[in-house]
Amino acid sequence: MSRGAWRFALTLVSLAALATTGWSLYAVARHYDAPEIIAVAVFLVFDGIAYACLHLASEASAAGRSAFGARLTAVGMAGVSVYLNRFHAELIDGGTPAFLLFAIPTVGLLLLSELSWAGPRAEARAARTEQPYRLPAFGGWAWALAPRLAGKTVKARAIHHIEHGPSAPPEPAPAAPVRHTATEVLRRRFAEMDPADAIRVAHDAHPDAPPAELASMLVTYGVIVDAVQVALVLHGRPAEVTVDRDETDDAHPDAPDEADDAPQVSPLALTKKQAVLDAVTALRHGPFTSADVVERVKRINRITVKPAYVRTVLSREKPKLPDSNDRPMEGGYA
């Protein structure tokens, strides 16, 4: 309904209500032999003053002033008018139906006027950043099923509004922090990582695990990879071998310089005969036996010979051996 149509309908209702209650007050005035013009003035005084007071209350609210006095006056004038309507019903022996017929139009007109001016008053308050207290909209079912709790809540909010003004209602206590498992936290962490980096992290944690096991482990943390992808990532990284060397030389004191190499590496491919001769040369500075030569050849050259073979080589090559101070091998060559 447009504003013009609403004003027109409100005007018609107001005129009808004033006419109904006005005739009742006019009849009461004439009952006391009041002149006709005075009888007409009676209903204008009572209903007119009440109606004007409601208008003044609306203007006072819009201007930010207290409207208590104007509303109290309107209620007082309306109460006197209703009392006279009841007296008129008794004069004509109409009883309660006549009383309601004469009084309700006045009460209804005042309530309708109050409601029609509530909107402009609220807009004026909102412009001044004022927020009057309003009942919370719980709904009919809430009031029907939990009336005491709903009433306590309304009262608590009203007290908060009075004490703290139109601020937001107090917030509930903060909820307890949500606990997350380590798996959930790691899932979020791995989700932000490059899958290749996640594979390397898992491999560093479990270096002996095969690709299939690493892939299964990563899937549980939200990194969807298979064994082939894990193998490809790990194969692309060069193998790292760490060798710890001792600063001390573990070689035997009589070993030649070539013995510093790894045992399986020999600078020259020696024959058994040459190995035996080299061992004899190394041992020539002290007494030695064929068993000593056998042991040295096995340790230095990784060649196995028998003591008899050592004695045979020495007996044949004795004239060619370096000077040994003519000291024979202990136990002789034979």
C-alpha positions, 0 to 999 in steps of 0.5 A: 500500500502506498503512503497516500493510500495509507494516509487516506485509509487512516483518515477514514478510520479516524473520522469513523472512530471520532464519530462513534465515540463523539456521539456517545459523549454528545449523548452524555452531555445532553443527558446533563442538559448541556447545550448542543454546541457544548455537547459537540465540544465535549467529545472534541476536548476528550478525544482531540486532546488525546489525539494531539498528545500522541502527535506531540509524543511522536515529535518529542521522540523524533527530536530526542526529547522525552515523550513521557508527559505527552503519552501520559496525558493521552492515556489520561484523556482516553481513560476519561473518555472510556469512562464516559462511554461506559456511563452512556452504556448504563444510561441506555441499559446497553450493558457491556456490548454498548460499552465496548461499542462506544469505547473501543473506537477511541482505544483503537484510534489511539493505538493505531496512531501510536503504531503509525508514528512508531516508524518515523520515531525509529528512523529518527533514533537511528539517525542519532545512532540510538537503538532502543531495546527490542524483545528478541525474536525467539518465536512462538515454539521457543516460548511454548517449549521453554517459557522460563528460559526465554523469560530469563534470557529476555530479562538478562538482555534488557539488563545488559541494554540498560547497563551497557547501552545498545551494544552487542550482547556479551559474547559467549566464553571462547571454546576450548582450542581444537586439538589436532593430531600429529598426522593432521598437522603433517598432512597440512605441512606436506600439502604445501610441499613439493612432492619431490621434497616430501619424498626426500624427507621420507627417504632421509627419515627411513633411508633403508626403506624401499620405494614401495614402502616410502610411497605407502607411508607418504600416501598416509600423509596425503602425498599421493605418489607411487613406487615408480615416482619415488624411485625416479626422485631418489635415482635423480639424486647422486649417491653419497658415500662417506669414507672415514680414514684413520690418520695412522698407517695400519701397514706393516713396518716392513711392507713396501710403499706399494702396500699402502694401496688397497689390498686388491690393487697391485701396482704390478702383476708379480709372479710367485717367484718375484713375490718370494724374492721381494719378500726375502729382500724385505726380510734380509735385515734379520733372521727369518724362516721360509714360513715368514716369507710365506706369510709375507707373500700372502699378506702383501701380494695375496699370493699363496706359496708353500715353504718348500717352494720358497726354499727352492727359489732361494736355493736357485737364486741365492747368488743373485740376491742382494748382500745379506751379510752371508747370513743364512735363513734360519733353518737353512734352505733345505 
